[in-house]
Amino acid sequence: MPVRNLLGSLKPSAWLPKTLRNRLFLAFVVFILFPHTLLNLSNFNRVEEVLRKQTADQSLDSMLTLNQSLEDFLNVVYKTVILVEQDDSAASVLQYPERYDSLERVYLIDTKFKSITNSLFISLSPVYYTIADFKGNVYASYPPLQRLSYERTSREAWFAEALNQPNAYVWNWEPNYTSRDMSRSPQLLSYAATLKNRGNAPYAVLRVSVDMYEWFRLSTQFLQETYLLLDADGTILADSKLGRTESGERLAGFSAPDEQGYYVSGGNLNVYAKLPRLDKVLIKQVPLEITYAEVDRLKQSFFTVSLSLTLAFITITLLISSAITKPLQHLQRRMAGAVDRRFRVKLPETNRRGEVLELTRAFNRMMEDTEELVRQLKAEERNKEAVRFQVLLSQTNPHFLLNTLNTIKWLALVEHQPNIAEICVSLGKLLEAGLNSELELIHVREELQLIESYLYIQNFRYKQQFDVRYETEPGLEFALIPKLSLQPLVENSIQHGLMEIDRKGLITIRTLSRDGKLVLEVEDNGAGISAGSGIKDEKPERKRPGIGIANLRERLELLFKGSSGLEIMPLEQGTRVRFYMPLLLSKPYRSESDGKAEFIAEGTLK
């Protein structure tokens, strides 16, 4: 396939239907059916999001309740440490073990453990106590996995932690140290503290441990939803339905960036709440099929009805479009043959009704008007050819004048009259610029060069009675302005301003930009505006501003259509004429054909 054909097939217009009926159908699908479907999907998604949030909020309430019960449980466990510390019999055994025999010591400490357990933890998760005094004795409220040994106990991490941080309230995880007949959980949540007498002197170390896996099982055993206890990295530690797990499997799609929230994964709405004391995450899983069952039924019913109505509407649209496009196709065929028959085509108006009848009548009138316009255009073309011939003929005399000036220049050079030669050159530049009808806009730099040529002639005429000052902002040398727009203003300043004063004259020409506009000013220190203009001036006054200003104002309006303006401002000494127009800058670029520097205009011209 040629590259041109391939690029043509990629254009959007190549994929559009060619007939009006198919375009109407495509417009219905794109602008009605497709947005309507997207709107319905968006509405159902919003409904699902609202249901999801309501379900998540309800689940979060139950999760927070569960979390609060855990906090309360841990606080009760913490209080038991105080109960042990304040018990006089236990304190006596731990401080003065030599006063009791070994069986009596064990009996008294064990009685205290059972009293606490029966009064506070009868229906809660098991709590395990370990006490070691500073005289080589260890007591436990549980069957240990290994035989109790004071030497081994004093080397364990919890013992040293309690001594180094006696007032810290910190829970830590440690491997399960109880007999497998008591607990098969892999870890226990432990808190260690020193027991102190009334003199604030430590006399023993106490460790209290909670079986969190058992607490999780007891707290969720009667709940219908699935609850998961996860490690911080998403590893499943316990499942309320399957029990404790040791597989190390991670929950798929686990994402819990906040302290509490919810996310959707694996067909479940996962509501989570972090347990900050434990560095664990509690998750409640709610199946989406239960939450959105009613929404799915409504969606299926709605889309069934919507699809049926859409098919019916498409059928009606095709029938209506066929009724409309058939007369249009007939009109199209007649219009295709109108040019070959020189617009002498007329459609029959019988059997036409409504808009089609009006369209037929308009077509017939258009053919008649077109035939008349063709006749008028042919006549105008003949007139334009005659006018063009006269224009070409009228250009002969100005060109003859240029040749004559050139002859005078060379005669002046031969006669050693360089001033006359320079005047001829300056006048030739002005005349050549006026004859070039193909170029209406020129650079500011070129316009100022023409002003210099004009002023060279005038300075000879008026014997250097005035000076000229140029003030041009950097970067505006290549701004485009109408050709010979400054020359009439300078001429007006000389003839009606400077010639009426006795002092040395000064003409200032400024070029500046303001708010995207190009502003040009011609200012003189001559006579002011005449009293007839309505402007008071105590200086010698001009009789009239000159016809060049009116000519320039009309040229600006023709070129820029309301985007330009001209104003005359009286000064304390002299007059300032200012006109503005859109700022059109031209960038120089290098022509690849001949290497010459040319310019391209940048700007906005309305």
SULSUL-V932045 format. One record per pair of residues at least 24 apart in sequence whose ideal C-beta (glycine too) atoms are under 7 Angstrom apart, sorted by the first residue. I is the first residue (numbers start at 1). J is the second residue. Records with the same first field share a line. If there is no record, write none. Layout:
I = J  J
//
This chain:
20 = 321  325  328
21 = 318  321  322  325
24 = 317  321
25 = 317  318
28 = 317
33 = 310
40 = 302
44 = 295  299
47 = 295
48 = 292  295
51 = 291  292  295
52 = 269  291
55 = 269  286  291
56 = 262  269  271
59 = 271  284  286
60 = 260  271  273
63 = 271  273  282  284
64 = 273
66 = 219  282
67 = 273  275  282
69 = 219
70 = 275
73 = 124  215
74 = 171  277
76 = 120
77 = 127  208  210
78 = 169  191
80 = 116  120  208
81 = 193  206  208
83 = 116
84 = 112  195  206
85 = 195  196
87 = 112
91 = 197
94 = 131  133  195  203  204
95 = 197  203
97 = 133  135  137
105 = 137
106 = 139
109 = 139
113 = 141
125 = 210  211  214  215  218
126 = 183  211  214
127 = 208  210
128 = 178  209
129 = 206  208
130 = 207
131 = 204  206
132 = 159  204  205
133 = 203  204
134 = 203  204
142 = 178  182
143 = 178  179  181  182
144 = 177  178  179
145 = 177  178  179
158 = 190  192  207
159 = 205
161 = 192
162 = 192  193  194  205
163 = 194  205
166 = 193  194  202
171 = 277  278
183 = 211  214
185 = 211  213  214  244
186 = 246
189 = 278
212 = 278
213 = 238  244
217 = 243
225 = 284  285  286
226 = 285
227 = 282  283  284
228 = 283  285
229 = 280  282
230 = 280  281  283
231 = 280
232 = 279  280  281
256 = 281
264 = 288
327 = 356
331 = 363
338 = 367
343 = 367  370  371  374
344 = 371
398 = 431  435
401 = 431
402 = 428  431  432
419 = 460
422 = 456
423 = 457  460
426 = 453  454  456  457
427 = 457
429 = 453
430 = 454
433 = 483  484
434 = 484
439 = 483
440 = 482  483
441 = 480  481  482  483
442 = 480  481  483
443 = 477  478  479  480  586
444 = 472  476  477  479  481  511
445 = 477  478
447 = 481  485  486
450 = 484  487
451 = 486  487  490  509
454 = 487  490
458 = 494
465 = 498  505
466 = 494  498  504  505  506  507
467 = 506
468 = 507  509
469 = 506  508
470 = 509
471 = 508  510
472 = 511
473 = 511  512  513
476 = 511  513
478 = 585  586  599
479 = 518  583  584  585
480 = 584  586  601
481 = 518  520
482 = 555  556  559
485 = 552
486 = 520  522
488 = 548  549  551  552
489 = 522  548  577
490 = 522
491 = 548
492 = 545  546  548  549
493 = 522  524  526
495 = 546
496 = 542  543  544  545  546
497 = 524  526  527  542  574  575
498 = 524  526
500 = 526  527  540
501 = 526  527  540
513 = 583
516 = 583
517 = 580  581  582  583
518 = 580  581  582  583
519 = 578  580
520 = 579
521 = 576  577  578
522 = 577
523 = 574  576
524 = 574  575
525 = 573  574
526 = 574
528 = 570  574  575
529 = 568  570  575
535 = 570
537 = 570
539 = 573
549 = 577
552 = 579
556 = 581
560 = 605
561 = 606
563 = 606
//
